Amino acid sequence: MVVTRQPRDCVDRIRCPDINGLPSEVVILLHDSLVHIVRMRRGIEVTNRQVQSARQAAWGSIFLLAELRRQGF
């Protein structure tokens, strides 16, 4: 399996190895593994976006609090 070189937070294209001639148990195992890997990578992507959003919100709060302090609140 090769994850093509996309941006680090993107897993749009994943190539699977050639499965011709493999036993069905191995094909099922490869498929299930690939599905789990894709789900984990997408979960990581979502988590990264949530962390980035939380950081932006925290910085916004810090700047708002500083402005309120400057105005005497």
CHARMM-style PDB file with segment names, atoms N, HN, CA, C and O in Angstrom:
ATOM      1  N   MET     1       0.847  -1.167   0.000  1.00  0.00      PROA
ATOM      2  CA  MET     1       0.000   0.000   0.000  1.00  0.00      PROA
ATOM      3  C   MET     1       0.895   1.232   0.000  1.00  0.00      PROA
ATOM      4  O   MET     1       1.868   1.306   0.750  1.00  0.00      PROA
ATOM      5  N   VAL     2       0.561   2.183  -0.835  1.00  0.00      PROA
ATOM      6  HN  VAL     2      -0.229   2.124  -1.445  1.00  0.00      PROA
ATOM      7  CA  VAL     2       1.332   3.413  -0.936  1.00  0.00      PROA
ATOM      8  C   VAL     2       0.375   4.580  -0.794  1.00  0.00      PROA
ATOM      9  O   VAL     2      -0.626   4.665  -1.506  1.00  0.00      PROA
ATOM     10  N   VAL     3       0.684   5.471   0.122  1.00  0.00      PROA
ATOM     11  HN  VAL     3       1.497   5.402   0.700  1.00  0.00      PROA
ATOM     12  CA  VAL     3      -0.080   6.704   0.233  1.00  0.00      PROA
ATOM     13  C   VAL     3       0.630   7.713  -0.649  1.00  0.00      PROA
ATOM     14  O   VAL     3       1.795   8.038  -0.422  1.00  0.00      PROA
ATOM     15  N   THR     4      -0.075   8.207  -1.655  1.00  0.00      PROA
ATOM     16  HN  THR     4      -1.022   7.943  -1.839  1.00  0.00      PROA
ATOM     17  CA  THR     4       0.563   9.133  -2.586  1.00  0.00      PROA
ATOM     18  C   THR     4       0.896  10.436  -1.890  1.00  0.00      PROA
ATOM     19  O   THR     4       0.285  10.784  -0.879  1.00  0.00      PROA
ATOM     20  N   ARG     5       1.858  11.149  -2.429  1.00  0.00      PROA
ATOM     21  HN  ARG     5       2.354  10.866  -3.250  1.00  0.00      PROA
ATOM     22  CA  ARG     5       2.306  12.398  -1.820  1.00  0.00      PROA
ATOM     23  C   ARG     5       1.292  13.506  -2.073  1.00  0.00      PROA
ATOM     24  O   ARG     5       1.318  14.156  -3.118  1.00  0.00      PROA
ATOM     25  N   GLN     6       0.424  13.712  -1.136  1.00  0.00      PROA
ATOM     26  HN  GLN     6       0.402  13.184  -0.287  1.00  0.00      PROA
ATOM     27  CA  GLN     6      -0.545  14.792  -1.111  1.00  0.00      PROA
ATOM     28  C   GLN     6      -0.106  15.707   0.025  1.00  0.00      PROA
ATOM     29  O   GLN     6       0.887  15.423   0.695  1.00  0.00      PROA
ATOM     30  N   PRO     7      -0.820  16.786   0.250  1.00  0.00      PROA
ATOM     31  CA  PRO     7      -0.531  17.550   1.452  1.00  0.00      PROA
ATOM     32  C   PRO     7      -0.576  16.630   2.674  1.00  0.00      PROA
ATOM     33  O   PRO     7      -1.326  15.654   2.692  1.00  0.00      PROA
ATOM     34  N   ARG     8       0.214  16.937   3.677  1.00  0.00      PROA
ATOM     35  HN  ARG     8       0.823  17.730   3.663  1.00  0.00      PROA
ATOM     36  CA  ARG     8       0.362  16.033   4.822  1.00  0.00      PROA
ATOM     37  C   ARG     8      -0.951  15.717   5.522  1.00  0.00      PROA
ATOM     38  O   ARG     8      -1.061  14.679   6.174  1.00  0.00      PROA
ATOM     39  N   ASP     9      -1.949  16.587   5.404  1.00  0.00      PROA
ATOM     40  HN  ASP     9      -1.859  17.431   4.874  1.00  0.00      PROA
ATOM     41  CA  ASP     9      -3.207  16.337   6.100  1.00  0.00      PROA
ATOM     42  C   ASP     9      -4.302  15.851   5.156  1.00  0.00      PROA
ATOM     43  O   ASP     9      -5.483  16.101   5.394  1.00  0.00      PROA
ATOM     44  N   CYS    10      -3.918  15.161   4.092  1.00  0.00      PROA
ATOM     45  HN  CYS    10      -2.958  14.957   3.899  1.00  0.00      PROA
ATOM     46  CA  CYS    10      -4.883  14.719   3.096  1.00  0.00      PROA
ATOM     47  C   CYS    10      -4.589  13.277   2.681  1.00  0.00      PROA
ATOM     48  O   CYS    10      -3.438  12.931   2.414  1.00  0.00      PROA
ATOM     49  N   VAL    11      -5.620  12.438   2.627  1.00  0.00      PROA
ATOM     50  HN  VAL    11      -6.555  12.719   2.844  1.00  0.00      PROA
ATOM     51  CA  VAL    11      -5.440  11.044   2.199  1.00  0.00      PROA
ATOM     52  C   VAL    11      -6.429  10.693   1.093  1.00  0.00      PROA
ATOM     53  O   VAL    11      -7.094   9.659   1.156  1.00  0.00      PROA
ATOM     54  N   ASP    12      -6.525  11.543   0.093  1.00  0.00      PROA
ATOM     55  HN  ASP    12      -5.985  12.383   0.041  1.00  0.00      PROA
ATOM     56  CA  ASP    12      -7.483  11.304  -0.975  1.00  0.00      PROA
ATOM     57  C   ASP    12      -7.151  10.074  -1.801  1.00  0.00      PROA
ATOM     58  O   ASP    12      -8.049   9.328  -2.190  1.00  0.00      PROA
ATOM     59  N   ARG    13      -5.878   9.855  -2.070  1.00  0.00      PROA
ATOM     60  HN  ARG    13      -5.148  10.461  -1.753  1.00  0.00      PROA
ATOM     61  CA  ARG    13      -5.496   8.750  -2.955  1.00  0.00      PROA
ATOM     62  C   ARG    13      -4.653   7.738  -2.199  1.00  0.00      PROA
ATOM     63  O   ARG    13      -3.584   8.059  -1.682  1.00  0.00      PROA
ATOM     64  N   ILE    14      -5.147   6.528  -2.146  1.00  0.00      PROA
ATOM     65  HN  ILE    14      -6.016   6.267  -2.566  1.00  0.00      PROA
ATOM     66  CA  ILE    14      -4.390   5.436  -1.542  1.00  0.00      PROA
ATOM     67  C   ILE    14      -4.405   4.288  -2.535  1.00  0.00      PROA
ATOM     68  O   ILE    14      -5.464   3.873  -3.006  1.00  0.00      PROA
ATOM     69  N   ARG    15      -3.233   3.782  -2.846  1.00  0.00      PROA
ATOM     70  HN  ARG    15      -2.372   4.118  -2.463  1.00  0.00      PROA
ATOM     71  CA  ARG    15      -3.138   2.667  -3.781  1.00  0.00      PROA
ATOM     72  C   ARG    15      -2.967   1.386  -2.987  1.00  0.00      PROA
ATOM     73  O   ARG    15      -2.205   1.336  -2.021  1.00  0.00      PROA
ATOM     74  N   CYS    16      -3.674   0.363  -3.396  1.00  0.00      PROA
ATOM     75  HN  CYS    16      -4.293   0.403  -4.181  1.00  0.00      PROA
ATOM     76  CA  CYS    16      -3.610  -0.940  -2.743  1.00  0.00      PROA
ATOM     77  C   CYS    16      -2.731  -1.870  -3.586  1.00  0.00      PROA
ATOM     78  O   CYS    16      -2.672  -1.731  -4.808  1.00  0.00      PROA
ATOM     79  N   PRO    17      -2.052  -2.812  -2.937  1.00  0.00      PROA
ATOM     80  CA  PRO    17      -1.226  -3.748  -3.707  1.00  0.00      PROA
ATOM     81  C   PRO    17      -2.083  -4.654  -4.590  1.00  0.00      PROA
ATOM     82  O   PRO    17      -3.286  -4.796  -4.371  1.00  0.00      PROA
ATOM     83  N   ASP    18      -1.452  -5.258  -5.579  1.00  0.00      PROA
ATOM     84  HN  ASP    18      -0.475  -5.144  -5.756  1.00  0.00      PROA
ATOM     85  CA  ASP    18      -2.138  -6.190  -6.468  1.00  0.00      PROA
ATOM     86  C   ASP    18      -2.574  -7.409  -5.658  1.00  0.00      PROA
ATOM     87  O   ASP    18      -1.767  -8.019  -4.957  1.00  0.00      PROA
ATOM     88  N   ILE    19      -3.851  -7.756  -5.760  1.00  0.00      PROA
ATOM     89  HN  ILE    19      -4.506  -7.260  -6.330  1.00  0.00      PROA
ATOM     90  CA  ILE    19      -4.378  -8.857  -4.957  1.00  0.00      PROA
ATOM     91  C   ILE    19      -4.688 -10.096  -5.795  1.00  0.00      PROA
ATOM     92  O   ILE    19      -5.247 -11.064  -5.279  1.00  0.00      PROA
ATOM     93  N   ASN    20      -4.336 -10.077  -7.066  1.00  0.00      PROA
ATOM     94  HN  ASN    20      -3.882  -9.291  -7.485  1.00  0.00      PROA
ATOM     95  CA  ASN    20      -4.603 -11.236  -7.923  1.00  0.00      PROA
ATOM     96  C   ASN    20      -3.860 -12.460  -7.394  1.00  0.00      PROA
ATOM     97  O   ASN    20      -2.661 -12.403  -7.121  1.00  0.00      PROA
ATOM     98  N   GLY    21      -4.579 -13.551  -7.255  1.00  0.00      PROA
ATOM     99  HN  GLY    21      -5.553 -13.598  -7.476  1.00  0.00      PROA
ATOM    100  CA  GLY    21      -3.972 -14.809  -6.845  1.00  0.00      PROA
ATOM    101  C   GLY    21      -3.851 -14.986  -5.337  1.00  0.00      PROA
ATOM    102  O   GLY    21      -3.411 -16.042  -4.884  1.00  0.00      PROA
ATOM    103  N   LEU    22      -4.223 -13.994  -4.554  1.00  0.00      PROA
ATOM    104  HN  LEU    22      -4.581 -13.135  -4.922  1.00  0.00      PROA
ATOM    105  CA  LEU    22      -4.141 -14.133  -3.095  1.00  0.00      PROA
ATOM    106  C   LEU    22      -5.373 -14.860  -2.577  1.00  0.00      PROA
ATOM    107  O   LEU    22      -6.449 -14.751  -3.165  1.00  0.00      PROA
ATOM    108  N   PRO    23      -5.229 -15.592  -1.493  1.00  0.00      PROA
ATOM    109  CA  PRO    23      -6.399 -16.240  -0.891  1.00  0.00      PROA
ATOM    110  C   PRO    23      -7.410 -15.192  -0.425  1.00  0.00      PROA
ATOM    111  O   PRO    23      -7.040 -14.068  -0.084  1.00  0.00      PROA
ATOM    112  N   SER    24      -8.670 -15.567  -0.417  1.00  0.00      PROA
ATOM    113  HN  SER    24      -8.970 -16.480  -0.694  1.00  0.00      PROA
ATOM    114  CA  SER    24      -9.725 -14.615  -0.057  1.00  0.00      PROA
ATOM    115  C   SER    24      -9.560 -14.094   1.366  1.00  0.00      PROA
ATOM    116  O   SER    24      -9.907 -12.946   1.645  1.00  0.00      PROA
ATOM    117  N   GLU    25      -9.031 -14.928   2.278  1.00  0.00      PROA
ATOM    118  HN  GLU    25      -8.748 -15.860   2.052  1.00  0.00      PROA
ATOM    119  CA  GLU    25      -8.829 -14.473   3.660  1.00  0.00      PROA
ATOM    120  C   GLU    25      -7.834 -13.314   3.711  1.00  0.00      PROA
ATOM    121  O   GLU    25      -8.006 -12.369   4.481  1.00  0.00      PROA
ATOM    122  N   VAL    26      -6.797 -13.398   2.885  1.00  0.00      PROA
ATOM    123  HN  VAL    26      -6.658 -14.165   2.260  1.00  0.00      PROA
ATOM    124  CA  VAL    26      -5.781 -12.343   2.844  1.00  0.00      PROA
ATOM    125  C   VAL    26      -6.364 -11.081   2.228  1.00  0.00      PROA
ATOM    126  O   VAL    26      -6.091  -9.977   2.698  1.00  0.00      PROA
ATOM    127  N   VAL    27      -7.168 -11.235   1.174  1.00  0.00      PROA
ATOM    128  HN  VAL    27      -7.390 -12.132   0.792  1.00  0.00      PROA
ATOM    129  CA  VAL    27      -7.795 -10.080   0.531  1.00  0.00      PROA
ATOM    130  C   VAL    27      -8.713  -9.370   1.524  1.00  0.00      PROA
ATOM    131  O   VAL    27      -8.710  -8.142   1.607  1.00  0.00      PROA
ATOM    132  N   ILE    28      -9.490 -10.136   2.269  1.00  0.00      PROA
ATOM    133  HN  ILE    28      -9.493 -11.134   2.201  1.00  0.00      PROA
ATOM    134  CA  ILE    28     -10.379  -9.548   3.272  1.00  0.00      PROA
ATOM    135  C   ILE    28      -9.578  -8.831   4.345  1.00  0.00      PROA
ATOM    136  O   ILE    28      -9.943  -7.731   4.760  1.00  0.00      PROA
ATOM    137  N   LEU    29      -8.494  -9.438   4.797  1.00  0.00      PROA
ATOM    138  HN  LEU    29      -8.198 -10.332   4.460  1.00  0.00      PROA
ATOM    139  CA  LEU    29      -7.636  -8.822   5.804  1.00  0.00      PROA
ATOM    140  C   LEU    29      -7.023  -7.524   5.280  1.00  0.00      PROA
ATOM    141  O   LEU    29      -6.993  -6.526   6.000  1.00  0.00      PROA
ATOM    142  N   LEU    30      -6.534  -7.522   4.038  1.00  0.00      PROA
ATOM    143  HN  LEU    30      -6.559  -8.333   3.453  1.00  0.00      PROA
ATOM    144  CA  LEU    30      -5.979  -6.308   3.438  1.00  0.00      PROA
ATOM    145  C   LEU    30      -7.037  -5.209   3.329  1.00  0.00      PROA
ATOM    146  O   LEU    30      -6.777  -4.047   3.643  1.00  0.00      PROA
ATOM    147  N   HSD    31      -8.222  -5.592   2.884  1.00  0.00      PROA
ATOM    148  HN  HSD    31      -8.433  -6.536   2.629  1.00  0.00      PROA
ATOM    149  CA  HSD    31      -9.299  -4.611   2.752  1.00  0.00      PROA
ATOM    150  C   HSD    31      -9.659  -4.012   4.103  1.00  0.00      PROA
ATOM    151  O   HSD    31      -9.765  -2.792   4.235  1.00  0.00      PROA
ATOM    152  N   ASP    32      -9.847  -4.859   5.104  1.00  0.00      PROA
ATOM    153  HN  ASP    32      -9.761  -5.850   4.997  1.00  0.00      PROA
ATOM    154  CA  ASP    32     -10.193  -4.364   6.440  1.00  0.00      PROA
ATOM    155  C   ASP    32      -9.091  -3.470   7.000  1.00  0.00      PROA
ATOM    156  O   ASP    32      -9.374  -2.448   7.626  1.00  0.00      PROA
ATOM    157  N   SER    33      -7.839  -3.853   6.778  1.00  0.00      PROA
ATOM    158  HN  SER    33      -7.609  -4.683   6.270  1.00  0.00      PROA
ATOM    159  CA  SER    33      -6.722  -3.030   7.249  1.00  0.00      PROA
ATOM    160  C   SER    33      -6.710  -1.679   6.556  1.00  0.00      PROA
ATOM    161  O   SER    33      -6.499  -0.650   7.198  1.00  0.00      PROA
ATOM    162  N   LEU    34      -6.936  -1.680   5.254  1.00  0.00      PROA
ATOM    163  HN  LEU    34      -7.108  -2.516   4.734  1.00  0.00      PROA
ATOM    164  CA  LEU    34      -6.963  -0.434   4.502  1.00  0.00      PROA
ATOM    165  C   LEU    34      -8.095   0.466   4.987  1.00  0.00      PROA
ATOM    166  O   LEU    34      -7.907   1.673   5.145  1.00  0.00      PROA
ATOM    167  N   VAL    35      -9.254  -0.109   5.219  1.00  0.00      PROA
ATOM    168  HN  VAL    35      -9.407  -1.089   5.091  1.00  0.00      PROA
ATOM    169  CA  VAL    35     -10.397   0.672   5.717  1.00  0.00      PROA
ATOM    170  C   VAL    35     -10.066   1.283   7.073  1.00  0.00      PROA
ATOM    171  O   VAL    35     -10.362   2.454   7.310  1.00  0.00      PROA
ATOM    172  N   HSD    36      -9.460   0.508   7.963  1.00  0.00      PROA
ATOM    173  HN  HSD    36      -9.219  -0.443   7.771  1.00  0.00      PROA
ATOM    174  CA  HSD    36      -9.109   1.031   9.286  1.00  0.00      PROA
ATOM    175  C   HSD    36      -8.060   2.145   9.188  1.00  0.00      PROA
ATOM    176  O   HSD    36      -8.142   3.144   9.903  1.00  0.00      PROA
ATOM    177  N   ILE    37      -7.093   1.970   8.316  1.00  0.00      PROA
ATOM    178  HN  ILE    37      -7.027   1.158   7.736  1.00  0.00      PROA
ATOM    179  CA  ILE    37      -6.061   2.997   8.144  1.00  0.00      PROA
ATOM    180  C   ILE    37      -6.682   4.293   7.639  1.00  0.00      PROA
ATOM    181  O   ILE    37      -6.365   5.372   8.141  1.00  0.00      PROA
ATOM    182  N   VAL    38      -7.561   4.193   6.653  1.00  0.00      PROA
ATOM    183  HN  VAL    38      -7.819   3.317   6.246  1.00  0.00      PROA
ATOM    184  CA  VAL    38      -8.207   5.391   6.105  1.00  0.00      PROA
ATOM    185  C   VAL    38      -9.046   6.064   7.185  1.00  0.00      PROA
ATOM    186  O   VAL    38      -9.014   7.288   7.312  1.00  0.00      PROA
ATOM    187  N   ARG    39      -9.792   5.292   7.960  1.00  0.00      PROA
ATOM    188  HN  ARG    39      -9.818   4.297   7.856  1.00  0.00      PROA
ATOM    189  CA  ARG    39     -10.604   5.882   9.035  1.00  0.00      PROA
ATOM    190  C   ARG    39      -9.739   6.569  10.080  1.00  0.00      PROA
ATOM    191  O   ARG    39     -10.083   7.649  10.561  1.00  0.00      PROA
ATOM    192  N   MET    40      -8.616   5.948  10.433  1.00  0.00      PROA
ATOM    193  HN  MET    40      -8.337   5.070  10.043  1.00  0.00      PROA
ATOM    194  CA  MET    40      -7.721   6.563  11.412  1.00  0.00      PROA
ATOM    195  C   MET    40      -7.135   7.851  10.855  1.00  0.00      PROA
ATOM    196  O   MET    40      -7.083   8.858  11.561  1.00  0.00      PROA
ATOM    197  N   ARG    41      -6.692   7.838   9.603  1.00  0.00      PROA
ATOM    198  HN  ARG    41      -6.734   7.019   9.030  1.00  0.00      PROA
ATOM    199  CA  ARG    41      -6.106   9.037   9.009  1.00  0.00      PROA
ATOM    200  C   ARG    41      -7.141  10.158   8.921  1.00  0.00      PROA
ATOM    201  O   ARG    41      -6.828  11.317   9.194  1.00  0.00      PROA
ATOM    202  N   ARG    42      -8.365   9.818   8.543  1.00  0.00      PROA
ATOM    203  HN  ARG    42      -8.619   8.877   8.321  1.00  0.00      PROA
ATOM    204  CA  ARG    42      -9.409  10.848   8.482  1.00  0.00      PROA
ATOM    205  C   ARG    42      -9.731  11.371   9.874  1.00  0.00      PROA
ATOM    206  O   ARG    42      -9.987  12.564  10.042  1.00  0.00      PROA
ATOM    207  N   GLY    43      -9.721  10.497  10.868  1.00  0.00      PROA
ATOM    208  HN  GLY    43      -9.512   9.529  10.731  1.00  0.00      PROA
ATOM    209  CA  GLY    43      -9.920  10.939  12.248  1.00  0.00      PROA
ATOM    210  C   GLY    43      -8.825  11.893  12.688  1.00  0.00      PROA
ATOM    211  O   GLY    43      -9.087  12.872  13.387  1.00  0.00      PROA
ATOM    212  N   ILE    44      -7.603  11.606  12.279  1.00  0.00      PROA
ATOM    213  HN  ILE    44      -7.390  10.810  11.712  1.00  0.00      PROA
ATOM    214  CA  ILE    44      -6.477  12.491  12.601  1.00  0.00      PROA
ATOM    215  C   ILE    44      -6.664  13.842  11.907  1.00  0.00      PROA
ATOM    216  O   ILE    44      -6.411  14.887  12.507  1.00  0.00      PROA
ATOM    217  N   GLU    45      -7.103  13.824  10.655  1.00  0.00      PROA
ATOM    218  HN  GLU    45      -7.309  12.975  10.169  1.00  0.00      PROA
ATOM    219  CA  GLU    45      -7.344  15.071   9.939  1.00  0.00      PROA
ATOM    220  C   GLU    45      -8.400  15.916  10.648  1.00  0.00      PROA
ATOM    221  O   GLU    45      -8.221  17.120  10.828  1.00  0.00      PROA
ATOM    222  N   VAL    46      -9.497  15.281  11.049  1.00  0.00      PROA
ATOM    223  HN  VAL    46      -9.642  14.302  10.903  1.00  0.00      PROA
ATOM    224  CA  VAL    46     -10.571  16.002  11.744  1.00  0.00      PROA
ATOM    225  C   VAL    46     -10.054  16.564  13.062  1.00  0.00      PROA
ATOM    226  O   VAL    46     -10.338  17.712  13.405  1.00  0.00      PROA
ATOM    227  N   THR    47      -9.301  15.764  13.793  1.00  0.00      PROA
ATOM    228  HN  THR    47      -9.070  14.832  13.514  1.00  0.00      PROA
ATOM    229  CA  THR    47      -8.750  16.223  15.059  1.00  0.00      PROA
ATOM    230  C   THR    47      -7.810  17.400  14.857  1.00  0.00      PROA
ATOM    231  O   THR    47      -7.840  18.353  15.635  1.00  0.00      PROA
ATOM    232  N   ASN    48      -6.979  17.348  13.828  1.00  0.00      PROA
ATOM    233  HN  ASN    48      -6.955  16.573  13.196  1.00  0.00      PROA
ATOM    234  CA  ASN    48      -6.080  18.472  13.538  1.00  0.00      PROA
ATOM    235  C   ASN    48      -6.864  19.745  13.247  1.00  0.00      PROA
ATOM    236  O   ASN    48      -6.490  20.822  13.711  1.00  0.00      PROA
ATOM    237  N   ARG    49      -7.950  19.632  12.480  1.00  0.00      PROA
ATOM    238  HN  ARG    49      -8.254  18.757  12.102  1.00  0.00      PROA
ATOM    239  CA  ARG    49      -8.772  20.812  12.198  1.00  0.00      PROA
ATOM    240  C   ARG    49      -9.420  21.339  13.478  1.00  0.00      PROA
ATOM    241  O   ARG    49      -9.506  22.552  13.671  1.00  0.00      PROA
ATOM    242  N   GLN    50      -9.876  20.442  14.354  1.00  0.00      PROA
ATOM    243  HN  GLN    50      -9.807  19.457  14.198  1.00  0.00      PROA
ATOM    244  CA  GLN    50     -10.490  20.874  15.599  1.00  0.00      PROA
ATOM    245  C   GLN    50      -9.475  21.552  16.509  1.00  0.00      PROA
ATOM    246  O   GLN    50      -9.790  22.553  17.152  1.00  0.00      PROA
ATOM    247  N   VAL    51      -8.267  21.017  16.567  1.00  0.00      PROA
ATOM    248  HN  VAL    51      -8.011  20.204  16.044  1.00  0.00      PROA
ATOM    249  CA  VAL    51      -7.215  21.633  17.379  1.00  0.00      PROA
ATOM    250  C   VAL    51      -6.885  23.015  16.833  1.00  0.00      PROA
ATOM    251  O   VAL    51      -6.728  23.962  17.605  1.00  0.00      PROA
ATOM    252  N   GLN    52      -6.777  23.143  15.522  1.00  0.00      PROA
ATOM    253  HN  GLN    52      -6.904  22.374  14.896  1.00  0.00      PROA
ATOM    254  CA  GLN    52      -6.489  24.437  14.917  1.00  0.00      PROA
ATOM    255  C   GLN    52      -7.602  25.440  15.228  1.00  0.00      PROA
ATOM    256  O   GLN    52      -7.329  26.597  15.546  1.00  0.00      PROA
ATOM    257  N   SER    53      -8.835  24.998  15.136  1.00  0.00      PROA
ATOM    258  HN  SER    53      -9.057  24.058  14.878  1.00  0.00      PROA
ATOM    259  CA  SER    53      -9.969  25.872  15.451  1.00  0.00      PROA
ATOM    260  C   SER    53      -9.949  26.291  16.916  1.00  0.00      PROA
ATOM    261  O   SER    53     -10.219  27.448  17.238  1.00  0.00      PROA
ATOM    262  N   ALA    54      -9.632  25.356  17.799  1.00  0.00      PROA
ATOM    263  HN  ALA    54      -9.413  24.416  17.538  1.00  0.00      PROA
ATOM    264  CA  ALA    54      -9.561  25.673  19.226  1.00  0.00      PROA
ATOM    265  C   ALA    54      -8.433  26.664  19.515  1.00  0.00      PROA
ATOM    266  O   ALA    54      -8.594  27.561  20.343  1.00  0.00      PROA
ATOM    267  N   ARG    55      -7.303  26.509  18.842  1.00  0.00      PROA
ATOM    268  HN  ARG    55      -7.172  25.781  18.169  1.00  0.00      PROA
ATOM    269  CA  ARG    55      -6.192  27.458  19.024  1.00  0.00      PROA
ATOM    270  C   ARG    55      -6.589  28.848  18.564  1.00  0.00      PROA
ATOM    271  O   ARG    55      -6.284  29.841  19.225  1.00  0.00      PROA
ATOM    272  N   GLN    56      -7.274  28.918  17.422  1.00  0.00      PROA
ATOM    273  HN  GLN    56      -7.521  28.112  16.885  1.00  0.00      PROA
ATOM    274  CA  GLN    56      -7.717  30.223  16.935  1.00  0.00      PROA
ATOM    275  C   GLN    56      -8.699  30.862  17.916  1.00  0.00      PROA
ATOM    276  O   GLN    56      -8.633  32.065  18.172  1.00  0.00      PROA
ATOM    277  N   ALA    57      -9.602  30.061  18.460  1.00  0.00      PROA
ATOM    278  HN  ALA    57      -9.655  29.084  18.252  1.00  0.00      PROA
ATOM    279  CA  ALA    57     -10.556  30.581  19.434  1.00  0.00      PROA
ATOM    280  C   ALA    57      -9.842  31.053  20.698  1.00  0.00      PROA
ATOM    281  O   ALA    57     -10.208  32.082  21.266  1.00  0.00      PROA
ATOM    282  N   ALA    58      -8.839  30.320  21.137  1.00  0.00      PROA
ATOM    283  HN  ALA    58      -8.542  29.484  20.675  1.00  0.00      PROA
ATOM    284  CA  ALA    58      -8.077  30.723  22.320  1.00  0.00      PROA
ATOM    285  C   ALA    58      -7.349  32.035  22.081  1.00  0.00      PROA
ATOM    286  O   ALA    58      -7.362  32.921  22.935  1.00  0.00      PROA
ATOM    287  N   TRP    59      -6.713  32.161  20.920  1.00  0.00      PROA
ATOM    288  HN  TRP    59      -6.703  31.441  20.226  1.00  0.00      PROA
ATOM    289  CA  TRP    59      -6.028  33.420  20.599  1.00  0.00      PROA
ATOM    290  C   TRP    59      -7.023  34.560  20.510  1.00  0.00      PROA
ATOM    291  O   TRP    59      -6.740  35.663  20.978  1.00  0.00      PROA
ATOM    292  N   GLY    60      -8.171  34.319  19.922  1.00  0.00      PROA
ATOM    293  HN  GLY    60      -8.401  33.423  19.541  1.00  0.00      PROA
ATOM    294  CA  GLY    60      -9.210  35.349  19.856  1.00  0.00      PROA
ATOM    295  C   GLY    60      -9.648  35.785  21.235  1.00  0.00      PROA
ATOM    296  O   GLY    60      -9.859  36.974  21.476  1.00  0.00      PROA
ATOM    297  N   SER    61      -9.789  34.832  22.147  1.00  0.00      PROA
ATOM    298  HN  SER    61      -9.617  33.866  21.952  1.00  0.00      PROA
ATOM    299  CA  SER    61     -10.164  35.156  23.521  1.00  0.00      PROA
ATOM    300  C   SER    61      -9.085  35.982  24.210  1.00  0.00      PROA
ATOM    301  O   SER    61      -9.387  36.929  24.936  1.00  0.00      PROA
ATOM    302  N   ILE    62      -7.837  35.623  23.980  1.00  0.00      PROA
ATOM    303  HN  ILE    62      -7.591  34.854  23.390  1.00  0.00      PROA
ATOM    304  CA  ILE    62      -6.721  36.365  24.586  1.00  0.00      PROA
ATOM    305  C   ILE    62      -6.732  37.809  24.094  1.00  0.00      PROA
ATOM    306  O   ILE    62      -6.594  38.737  24.890  1.00  0.00      PROA
ATOM    307  N   PHE    63      -6.897  38.004  22.783  1.00  0.00      PROA
ATOM    308  HN  PHE    63      -7.009  37.250  22.136  1.00  0.00      PROA
ATOM    309  CA  PHE    63      -6.908  39.357  22.230  1.00  0.00      PROA
ATOM    310  C   PHE    63      -8.124  40.149  22.716  1.00  0.00      PROA
ATOM    311  O   PHE    63      -8.014  41.341  23.006  1.00  0.00      PROA
ATOM    312  N   LEU    64      -9.270  39.497  22.805  1.00  0.00      PROA
ATOM    313  HN  LEU    64      -9.359  38.529  22.570  1.00  0.00      PROA
ATOM    314  CA  LEU    64     -10.469  40.168  23.301  1.00  0.00      PROA
ATOM    315  C   LEU    64     -10.295  40.578  24.756  1.00  0.00      PROA
ATOM    316  O   LEU    64     -10.646  41.697  25.129  1.00  0.00      PROA
ATOM    317  N   LEU    65      -9.761  39.695  25.575  1.00  0.00      PROA
ATOM    318  HN  LEU    65      -9.475  38.786  25.273  1.00  0.00      PROA
ATOM    319  CA  LEU    65      -9.524  40.010  26.980  1.00  0.00      PROA
ATOM    320  C   LEU    65      -8.530  41.174  27.119  1.00  0.00      PROA
ATOM    321  O   LEU    65      -8.719  42.053  27.960  1.00  0.00      PROA
ATOM    322  N   ALA    66      -7.495  41.180  26.314  1.00  0.00      PROA
ATOM    323  HN  ALA    66      -7.341  40.466  25.631  1.00  0.00      PROA
ATOM    324  CA  ALA    66      -6.519  42.280  26.359  1.00  0.00      PROA
ATOM    325  C   ALA    66      -7.177  43.589  25.972  1.00  0.00      PROA
ATOM    326  O   ALA    66      -6.917  44.621  26.592  1.00  0.00      PROA
ATOM    327  N   GLU    67      -8.030  43.562  24.949  1.00  0.00      PROA
ATOM    328  HN  GLU    67      -8.242  42.724  24.446  1.00  0.00      PROA
ATOM    329  CA  GLU    67      -8.733  44.779  24.542  1.00  0.00      PROA
ATOM    330  C   GLU    67      -9.677  45.262  25.638  1.00  0.00      PROA
ATOM    331  O   GLU    67      -9.749  46.462  25.901  1.00  0.00      PROA
ATOM    332  N   LEU    68     -10.386  44.365  26.267  1.00  0.00      PROA
ATOM    333  HN  LEU    68     -10.328  43.390  26.053  1.00  0.00      PROA
ATOM    334  CA  LEU    68     -11.289  44.741  27.363  1.00  0.00      PROA
ATOM    335  C   LEU    68     -10.502  45.343  28.520  1.00  0.00      PROA
ATOM    336  O   LEU    68     -10.959  46.304  29.139  1.00  0.00      PROA
ATOM    337  N   ARG    69      -9.346  44.803  28.819  1.00  0.00      PROA
ATOM    338  HN  ARG    69      -8.975  44.022  28.316  1.00  0.00      PROA
ATOM    339  CA  ARG    69      -8.521  45.350  29.896  1.00  0.00      PROA
ATOM    340  C   ARG    69      -8.047  46.755  29.539  1.00  0.00      PROA
ATOM    341  O   ARG    69      -8.004  47.636  30.398  1.00  0.00      PROA
ATOM    342  N   ARG    70      -7.693  46.966  28.271  1.00  0.00      PROA
ATOM    343  HN  ARG    70      -7.728  46.251  27.573  1.00  0.00      PROA
ATOM    344  CA  ARG    70      -7.242  48.297  27.840  1.00  0.00      PROA
ATOM    345  C   ARG    70      -8.387  49.317  27.978  1.00  0.00      PROA
ATOM    346  O   ARG    70      -8.157  50.493  28.260  1.00  0.00      PROA
ATOM    347  N   GLN    71      -9.604  48.847  27.776  1.00  0.00      PROA
ATOM    348  HN  GLN    71      -9.791  47.892  27.547  1.00  0.00      PROA
ATOM    349  CA  GLN    71     -10.758  49.748  27.863  1.00  0.00      PROA
ATOM    350  C   GLN    71     -11.243  49.918  29.303  1.00  0.00      PROA
ATOM    351  O   GLN    71     -12.201  50.652  29.546  1.00  0.00      PROA
ATOM    352  N   GLY    72     -10.600  49.255  30.250  1.00  0.00      PROA
ATOM    353  HN  GLY    72      -9.822  48.658  30.052  1.00  0.00      PROA
ATOM    354  CA  GLY    72     -10.934  49.455  31.654  1.00  0.00      PROA
ATOM    355  C   GLY    72     -11.936  48.477  32.233  1.00  0.00      PROA
ATOM    356  O   GLY    72     -12.445  48.716  33.328  1.00  0.00      PROA
ATOM    357  N   PHE    73     -12.231  47.425  31.571  1.00  0.00      PROA
ATOM    358  HN  PHE    73     -11.817  47.231  30.682  1.00  0.00      PROA
ATOM    359  CA  PHE    73     -13.173  46.439  32.132  1.00  0.00      PROA
ATOM    360  C   PHE    73     -12.474  45.414  32.969  1.00  0.00      PROA
ATOM    361  OT1 PHE    73     -13.119  44.517  33.511  1.00  0.00      PROA
TER     362      PHE     73
END
